[in-house]
Amino acid sequence: METGLIGGAVALVILLLTIWVIRTVCDVVIFLAFLAAVAIPFLIRISGEMAQEEVILLAVALGILMPVIT
């Protein structure tokens, strides 16, 4: 009887820990995606590789695409 309760408690703790780890990893990925949506056009504009209009279009596209991906 006690072994079943201990096993159940351990399983519950492992389940909760797993859920917490998965949610934390997902939060980090979402944060990085939104950070990239802001930073990439800014960095491209600084490098001078694209015209300002293209950078604005890229920023708008990433602003629409990143929430859909996440």
C-alpha positions as CSV (number, residue, x, y, z in Angstrom):
1,M,0.0,0.0,0.0
2,E,2.7,2.5,0.9
3,T,4.8,1.6,-2.2
4,G,1.8,2.5,-4.4
5,L,1.4,5.9,-2.6
6,I,5.1,6.7,-2.9
7,G,5.2,5.6,-6.6
8,G,2.1,7.8,-7.3
9,A,3.7,10.8,-5.5
10,V,6.9,10.3,-7.4
11,A,5.0,10.1,-10.7
12,L,3.1,13.2,-9.9
13,V,6.2,15.2,-9.0
14,I,7.9,14.0,-12.2
15,L,4.8,14.9,-14.3
16,L,4.7,18.4,-12.8
17,L,8.4,18.9,-13.3
18,T,8.2,17.8,-16.9
19,I,5.3,20.2,-17.6
20,W,7.3,23.0,-16.0
21,V,10.4,22.3,-18.1
22,I,8.4,22.1,-21.3
23,R,6.6,25.4,-20.6
24,T,9.8,27.1,-19.7
25,V,11.5,26.0,-22.9
26,C,8.5,27.1,-24.9
27,D,8.5,30.5,-23.2
28,V,12.2,30.9,-24.1
29,V,11.6,30.0,-27.7
30,I,8.7,32.4,-28.0
31,F,10.7,35.2,-26.4
32,L,13.6,34.5,-28.8
33,A,11.2,34.5,-31.8
34,F,9.8,37.9,-30.9
35,L,13.2,39.3,-30.1
36,A,14.4,38.1,-33.6
37,A,11.4,39.7,-35.2
38,V,12.5,43.0,-33.8
39,A,16.3,42.6,-34.0
40,I,16.7,41.1,-37.5
41,P,15.4,44.1,-39.5
42,F,17.3,46.5,-37.2
43,L,20.6,44.6,-37.7
44,I,20.0,44.4,-41.5
45,R,19.4,48.1,-41.7
46,I,22.6,48.8,-39.7
47,S,24.6,46.6,-42.1
48,G,23.2,48.6,-45.1
49,E,22.5,45.5,-47.1
50,M,18.8,46.4,-47.8
51,A,17.0,49.6,-48.7
52,Q,14.8,51.2,-46.0
53,E,11.6,50.1,-47.7
54,E,12.7,46.5,-47.8
55,V,13.6,46.6,-44.2
56,I,10.2,47.9,-43.3
57,L,8.5,45.2,-45.4
58,L,10.7,42.6,-43.7
59,A,9.8,43.9,-40.2
60,V,6.1,43.8,-41.1
61,A,6.4,40.3,-42.5
62,L,8.3,39.1,-39.4
63,G,5.7,40.8,-37.1
64,I,3.0,38.8,-38.8
65,L,4.9,35.6,-39.2
66,M,6.4,35.2,-35.7
67,P,3.1,35.2,-33.8
68,V,1.7,32.7,-36.3
69,I,4.8,30.4,-35.8
70,T,4.7,30.6,-32.0
